[in-house]
Amino acid sequence: MDSVWAHRFRSLLTIVGIVIGITTVVTVSSLLSGLKQGVTTFFSEFGPDNIFISRVSGDPNQNPPPSEIRRKPVGSDYAELIQRLVPSVAEVSATLYLPGVIGRTPITAKVPGYESDQVNMIGQTASGFLTQPRNFVAGRPFTEEEEKRGARVCVIGPKLADALFPDGSVLGRSVTVAGAEYTIIGVTEEAKGGFFGENPIDRQVTIPLSVARLRYPQLDRFVVIAKASEGRRGDAEEDIRQLLRRVRKTPLGAPDDFSLSTADQIIARFDSITQLIVLVSISISGLGLLVGGIGVMNIMLVSVTERTKEIGVRKALGARRSDIIVQFLTEAVALTGAGGVLGLLISVIVTLIVGTLVPSLPSAVSTGALIAGFAVSVGIGIFFGTWPAVKAARLDPVEALRYE
């Protein structure tokens, strides 16, 4: 440590690459860890027993992949078929997702004195509150009878309610959404989890499916949700697949021309994306660690040259080769370990600052990432310090003593 501190500026420049590499990996993994927690909670609220049936994979509000663009729509009538013909399913609902812009006009929610364009809108059957139960801070969901008669009622999310009704008086009030007026009968509880801390359900307007189909007959972005009986999700998924292949006349041996997914499958796909991001960040930071490691080897070789006489004195007094190797390896590890600790401190500070400045971007500093970061920095010291240490141990004591 005295040797490192005696050349502190040189030592600091040597470990810059290690500091950058460790900071990058730990910061990225911390941000992704927090994001993953939020997304996992978000999708787990979809229900562990639910099966989602749609025309295309992915977000129904996004453009489908080219390979899926010619698929036939999944209709809301599929919900009735599944409910009637699949005994392993306990409950079925259908949801129509409205795009953010209809006829070149963005969807907005208006009340006297207030307006919000941070809103999304869906139409769903009353059974949607059974397949995906929601807690209510006020009011209630609409009933099957209200849906059948096309009642102009709606349920809204808590953040939208706060934006439109700062006074807190929401129930029974009217709101104009996409040019039509609805009576608010319920406000849902704030959702858990989400993407970057935001959950679209908190700004959602839910109207009866019959009303949505009447107002937007041209839309076909349906998602059917089938809630399997307890312990029978696998059977339900296979039964639904076979039923839809018959209904859609899918040729034998041809792939499904529809999408079946579950919450854990969606989470697994998200995990594969985050793993790719971590892999890229490790690759980038690996360059910094390599540069830092080469710098450590270089500075240790310089140190061996500068202290040749000291090595000769130690060996003349009885120091073994192993003693010299341990001495210089310890110095190399002290150097890279200090870089690792500095990188970890910077990464924690950066993560906390990002979490404070951008609350919508969740972050969680992983203990495993901290331990791994420090272990990597120490490992670099051992790897790149071995050759200088061995070179020092091989010095002839007589030649070393008269080096100067």
C-alpha positions in Angstrom: 0.0 0.0 0.0 2.9 2.4 0.7 4.3 1.6 -2.7 0.9 2.3 -4.4 0.4 5.5 -2.3 3.9 6.7 -3.1 3.0 6.9 -6.8 -0.7 7.7 -6.3 -1.2 9.8 -9.4 0.5 7.1 -11.6 -1.5 4.4 -9.8 -4.8 6.4 -10.4 -4.1 6.7 -14.2 -3.2 3.0 -14.3 -6.6 1.9 -12.9 -8.8 4.3 -14.8 -9.8 1.5 -17.3 -10.7 -0.8 -14.4 -12.8 2.0 -12.7 -14.7 2.6 -16.0 -15.3 -1.1 -16.7 -16.5 -1.9 -13.2 -18.7 1.2 -13.1 -20.3 0.4 -16.4 -21.2 -3.2 -15.6 -22.5 -2.6 -12.1 -24.5 0.5 -13.1 -26.2 -1.2 -16.1 -26.9 -4.3 -14.1 -28.4 -2.3 -11.2 -30.7 -0.3 -13.6 -31.7 -3.4 -15.4 -32.3 -5.2 -12.1 -34.7 -2.5 -11.0 -36.4 -2.4 -14.4 -36.8 -6.2 -14.4 -38.4 -6.1 -10.9 -41.0 -3.6 -12.1 -41.7 -5.5 -15.3 -42.0 -8.9 -13.5 -44.5 -7.4 -11.1 -46.4 -5.8 -14.0 -46.8 -9.0 -15.9 -47.5 -11.1 -12.8 -50.6 -9.0 -12.3 -51.9 -10.3 -15.6 -52.6 -13.5 -13.8 -50.5 -16.8 -13.6 -53.4 -18.9 -14.9 -54.3 -16.6 -17.8 -53.7 -17.4 -21.5 -53.7 -14.5 -24.0 -55.0 -15.1 -27.5 -54.3 -12.6 -30.2 -53.7 -12.3 -34.0 -50.1 -11.3 -33.6 -47.4 -11.7 -31.0 -46.3 -8.6 -29.0 -48.1 -5.4 -28.2 -51.5 -5.3 -30.1 -51.1 -1.5 -30.5 -47.8 -1.9 -32.4 -47.4 -2.9 -36.1 -47.2 -6.7 -36.5 -44.1 -8.4 -37.8 -44.1 -8.9 -41.6 -44.5 -12.7 -41.1 -47.8 -12.1 -39.2 -49.3 -9.2 -41.0 -51.6 -11.4 -43.3 -53.1 -13.4 -40.4 -56.9 -13.4 -40.0 -58.2 -11.3 -37.1 -59.0 -12.9 -33.7 -62.6 -11.9 -33.0 -64.4 -11.3 -29.7 -66.6 -14.3 -30.6 -63.7 -16.6 -29.9 -64.3 -15.8 -26.2 -67.8 -17.4 -26.3 -66.5 -20.4 -28.3 -63.7 -21.0 -25.7 -66.0 -20.6 -22.8 -68.5 -23.1 -24.3 -66.1 -25.7 -25.7 -63.0 -25.8 -23.5 -63.9 -27.3 -20.1 -60.4 -26.6 -18.6 -61.1 -22.9 -18.8 -62.9 -21.2 -15.9 -63.5 -17.7 -17.3 -63.0 -15.9 -20.6 -63.0 -12.2 -21.6 -62.4 -10.1 -24.7 -60.6 -6.8 -24.9 -60.5 -4.3 -27.8 -57.4 -2.1 -27.8 -57.9 1.3 -29.3 -54.9 3.0 -31.0 -53.6 6.3 -29.6 -54.6 8.2 -32.7 -58.0 7.6 -34.4 -58.7 9.4 -37.7 -55.5 11.5 -37.3 -56.9 12.8 -33.9 -55.1 11.7 -30.8 -57.2 10.3 -28.0 -57.7 12.8 -25.2 -59.8 12.9 -22.0 -61.6 16.1 -21.2 -63.6 17.6 -18.3 -64.5 21.2 -17.8 -61.3 23.0 -17.0 -58.9 20.1 -17.5 -57.7 17.9 -20.3 -55.1 15.1 -20.6 -53.6 13.4 -23.6 -51.8 10.9 -21.4 -54.5 8.4 -21.8 -55.2 5.0 -23.4 -58.5 3.4 -24.0 -59.9 -0.1 -24.2 -63.2 -1.8 -24.5 -63.7 -5.0 -22.7 -66.4 -7.4 -21.6 -67.6 -7.3 -18.0 -65.9 -10.7 -17.4 -62.5 -8.9 -17.9 -62.8 -7.8 -14.2 -62.9 -11.6 -13.4 -60.0 -12.8 -15.6 -57.9 -9.8 -14.4 -59.3 -8.7 -11.1 -58.6 -5.1 -10.1 -58.9 -3.4 -6.7 -61.0 -0.2 -6.6 -60.3 2.9 -4.6 -63.8 4.1 -5.4 -66.8 2.8 -7.2 -67.2 -0.5 -9.0 -66.7 -2.2 -12.4 -69.5 -2.2 -14.9 -71.8 -5.2 -15.0 -72.7 -7.7 -17.7 -76.1 -6.1 -18.0 -74.6 -2.6 -18.5 -72.3 -4.0 -21.2 -75.1 -5.8 -23.1 -77.3 -2.7 -23.2 -74.3 -0.5 -24.2 -74.3 1.8 -21.2 -72.1 4.8 -21.6 -70.1 4.2 -18.4 -66.4 3.8 -17.8 -63.7 2.9 -15.3 -60.6 5.0 -15.1 -57.1 4.7 -13.7 -56.0 6.6 -10.6 -53.4 8.9 -12.3 -55.9 9.9 -14.9 -58.4 10.6 -12.1 -55.9 12.8 -10.3 -55.1 14.7 -13.5 -58.8 15.4 -14.4 -60.3 15.8 -10.9 -57.8 17.4 -8.5 -60.6 17.9 -6.0 -61.0 14.1 -5.6 -64.7 14.0 -6.6 -64.8 11.5 -9.4 -67.7 9.1 -9.2 -70.8 10.1 -11.2 -68.9 12.8 -13.1 -68.8 12.9 -16.9 -65.7 12.7 -19.0 -65.3 13.1 -22.7 -62.9 10.6 -24.3 -62.2 10.6 -28.0 -65.3 12.7 -28.6 -67.8 10.7 -26.7 -69.1 11.3 -23.2 -69.1 8.6 -20.4 -70.1 8.5 -16.8 -67.4 7.4 -14.4 -68.5 4.6 -12.1 -65.2 3.4 -10.8 -61.5 4.3 -10.2 -59.0 1.5 -9.9 -56.2 1.2 -7.4 -52.7 2.1 -8.5 -51.1 -0.8 -10.3 -47.9 -2.5 -9.1 -44.9 -2.6 -11.4 -44.5 -1.3 -14.9 -42.1 -0.2 -17.6 -39.7 2.4 -16.4 -41.9 2.8 -13.3 -45.0 3.6 -15.4 -48.0 1.4 -15.7 -50.4 2.3 -18.6 -53.4 0.9 -16.6 -53.1 3.9 -14.3 -54.0 6.2 -17.2 -56.5 3.9 -18.8 -60.2 4.4 -19.6 -62.1 1.1 -19.8 -65.5 1.1 -21.5 -67.9 -1.8 -22.2 -66.9 -3.8 -25.3 -70.3 -3.3 -26.9 -69.9 0.5 -26.8 -66.4 0.2 -28.3 -67.5 -2.0 -31.1 -70.4 0.3 -31.9 -68.2 3.4 -32.0 -65.2 1.8 -33.7 -66.5 -1.0 -36.0 -63.4 -0.8 -38.2 -61.0 -1.9 -35.4 -60.0 -5.5 -34.9 -57.2 -5.4 -32.3 -58.8 -8.0 -30.0 -57.1 -10.0 -27.3 -59.1 -12.8 -25.7 -58.0 -13.8 -22.2 -58.8 -17.3 -21.0 -58.4 -18.0 -17.3 -57.6 -21.7 -16.8 -59.0 -23.7 -14.0 -56.6 -24.1 -11.1 -53.7 -26.4 -12.0 -54.9 -26.9 -15.6 -53.2 -24.2 -17.6 -51.2 -26.6 -19.7 -54.4 -28.5 -20.6 -56.3 -25.3 -21.3 -53.5 -24.0 -23.6 -53.4 -27.1 -25.7 -57.2 -27.3 -25.9 -57.5 -23.7 -27.0 -54.7 -24.2 -29.6 -56.5 -27.2 -31.1 -59.9 -25.4 -31.1 -58.6 -22.3 -32.8 -56.7 -24.4 -35.4 -60.0 -26.1 -36.3 -62.0 -22.8 -36.3 -59.4 -21.0 -38.4 -58.9 -24.0 -40.7 -55.1 -24.1 -40.1 -53.6 -26.8 -42.4 -52.2 -29.9 -40.7 -48.5 -29.4 -40.0 -48.6 -25.7 -40.6 -47.6 -23.3 -37.7 -50.2 -21.6 -35.7 -51.7 -18.5 -37.4 -52.4 -16.9 -34.1 -50.5 -16.1 -30.9 -50.9 -17.9 -27.5 -48.9 -16.5 -24.6 -48.8 -16.5 -20.8 -47.4 -14.0 -18.3 -44.3 -16.1 -17.6 -43.6 -16.5 -21.3 -43.7 -12.7 -21.7 -41.3 -12.3 -18.7 -39.0 -14.9 -20.2 -38.9 -12.9 -23.5 -38.1 -9.7 -21.6 -35.3 -11.5 -19.7 -33.7 -12.5 -23.0 -33.6 -8.9 -24.0 -32.1 -7.7 -20.8 -29.5 -10.5 -20.9 -28.5 -9.3 -24.4 -28.1 -5.7 -23.0 -26.0 -7.0 -20.1 -23.9 -9.0 -22.6 -23.2 -5.9 -24.7 -22.4 -3.8 -21.6 -20.0 -6.5 -20.4 -18.3 -6.6 -23.8 -17.9 -2.8 -23.8 -16.6 -2.7 -20.3 -14.3 -5.6 -21.0 -12.3 -3.4 -23.2 -11.8 -1.0 -20.3 -10.8 -3.8 -18.0 -8.4 -5.1 -20.6 -6.8 -1.7 -21.0 -6.7 -1.4 -17.2 -5.1 -4.8 -16.8 -2.4 -4.1 -19.4 -1.7 -0.8 -17.5 -1.4 -2.8 -14.3 1.1 -5.2 -15.9 3.1 -2.3 -17.3 3.3 -0.4 -14.0 4.3 -3.6 -12.1 7.1 -4.2 -14.6 8.3 -0.6 -14.0 8.0 -1.2 -10.3 10.1 -4.4 -10.5 12.8 -2.4 -12.4 12.7 0.5 -9.9 13.0 -1.9 -6.9 15.6 -4.3 -8.3 18.1 -3.6 -5.5 15.3 -4.0 -2.9 14.5 -7.4 -4.3 18.3 -8.3 -4.2 18.5 -7.3 -0.5 15.4 -9.4 0.4 16.7 -12.4 -1.4 20.1 -12.0 0.2 18.4 -12.0 3.6 16.7 -15.3 2.8 13.5 -14.4 1.0 12.2 -17.2 -1.2 10.8 -16.9 -4.7 7.3 -17.4 -3.3 7.8 -14.5 -0.9 8.8 -12.2 -3.8 5.8 -13.4 -5.9 3.4 -12.8 -3.0 4.8 -9.3 -2.4 4.3 -8.1 -6.0 1.0 -10.0 -6.5 -0.3 -8.3 -3.3 0.7 -5.0 -4.7 -1.0 -5.7 -8.0 -4.2 -6.8 -6.2 -4.1 -3.8 -4.0 -3.9 -1.6 -7.1 -6.8 -3.3 -9.0 -8.8 -3.8 -5.8 -8.6 -0.1 -5.1 -9.8 0.5 -8.7 -12.7 -2.0 -8.1 -13.8 -0.3 -4.9 -13.6 3.1 -6.6 -15.7 1.8 -9.5 -18.3 0.3 -7.2 -18.6 3.6 -5.2 -19.1 5.5 -8.5 -21.6 3.0 -9.8 -23.7 3.2 -6.6 -23.6 7.0 -6.6 -24.6 7.1 -10.3 -27.4 4.6 -9.7 -28.8 6.6 -6.8 -28.6 9.9 -8.8 -30.4 8.3 -11.8 -33.1 7.0 -9.4 -33.5 10.4 -7.8 -33.5 12.5 -11.0 -35.6 10.0 -13.0 -38.1 8.4 -10.6 -39.8 6.6 -13.5 -36.6 4.6 -14.1 -36.4 2.1 -11.2 -33.0 1.0 -9.9 -31.8 -1.5 -7.4 -28.1 -2.0 -6.6 -27.6 -5.8 -6.6 -25.3 -7.2 -3.8 -24.3 -9.9 -6.2 -23.2 -7.3 -8.8 -21.1 -5.6 -6.1 -19.4 -8.8 -5.1 -18.8 -9.9 -8.7 -17.4 -6.5 -9.6 -14.9 -6.5 -6.7 -14.0 -10.2 -7.5 -13.3 -9.3 -11.1 -11.1 -6.4 -10.2 -9.0 -8.6 -7.8 -8.9 -11.3 -10.5 -7.5 -8.9 -13.0 -4.7 -8.0 -10.5 -3.8 -11.6 -10.1 -3.9 -12.4 -13.8 -1.9 -9.3 -15.0 0.4 -9.2 -12.0 1.6 -12.8 -12.2 4.2 -12.2 -14.9 5.8 -9.1 -13.3 5.9 -11.0 -9.9 7.5 -14.1 -11.5 10.0 -11.9 -13.3 10.9 -10.3 -9.9 11.2 -13.7 -8.2 13.7 -14.9 -10.9 16.2 -12.1 -10.4 19.6 -13.2 -9.4 20.4 -11.7 -5.9 24.0 -10.8 -6.7 23.1 -9.1 -10.0 20.2 -7.4 -8.3 22.3 -6.0 -5.5 24.8 -4.3 -7.8 22.0 -3.1 -10.2 22.5 0.5 -9.1 
